[in-house]
Amino acid sequence: MSQKSQICINTALYMVVIPENKNLFPHGRWLVCKPEDYDVRYKINPWMDLTRLPDKALARTQWMNLHHHILRLGGWLEYVHHEEGNPDMVFTANAGLVKGTEAVLSRFRYAERQGEERHFQAWFESRGYTVYRVSSGSFEGEGDALFAGEVLFCGWGFRSDRVAHEEVGHHLGVKKLVAVELTDPRFYHLDTCFCPLTEKLALIYPGAFSKLGLEALGREIELIHVPEADALQFVCNAVVLGSDVIVPAGCATTYALLAARGFRTYPVELSEFIKAGGAAKCLSLRLDQR
Ligand code: ARG
């Protein structure tokens, strides 16, 4: 089936399905964006280097491979069009944060990404979501706010602000919010160093957090510590589909840690996206929370 007809069928089905009907999509619905205008054209995190540009053709192949893995493992995909002039739009985790039929739109820290907001807003609205905006501070969506069951884990310090997280929690009726400080600029979004696997278990690179933050996380959820070498390959930036986990390539130690806890790992090469500071999870936004 062509990409276009698949998108049409997805959209048509979507219109007649209650968005939060979890049983229809047991491995979740995810928003992705084809890397049609993906590039590194500015530097807003330590990974971006204007002298080390991504290979566009390879990026497309790597993205398609990730896309196939999500579908093959039972995930359902929705697509937002890649609007020209927004080279980071492919990182849909930063579109906002969704719970049920409500979405809080991102309010990007840097002007370079603020142009994406109206496109993501239009997408959410076209799918019938009630869209909220935060009124102060910045908020970069699921990049800095991840659910594990009913608990919302938030990261602040580089891209998102605590005031904004409070507002997000309020809009989405979050029962418990745990906000922690990120301290290492290489791990500037929470999803680069923390990954909930179940309600009770998460992967973490502890070196990315303040002492207090790490303690707060440890009180809330069991943590599997990953080594720095794997963290630098973005291993925490994984897509979790039940007990299947799509992980960036080259992280054998962490794959073994996951296998010991009963997870199957599916490594995918995402080198061209790591050049912009993102990998598997950054490239997808969860549209229904577990
Ligand atoms: N170049 C993008 C930025 O700096 C990468 C975003 C990665 N996304 C994420 N959810 N961690 O904003």
Residues whose N, C-alpha, C, O or C-beta is under 5 A from the ligand:
A	BS01	LIG	I44 N45 D88 F91 A93 N94 G143 H189 D191 A276 G277 G278 C282
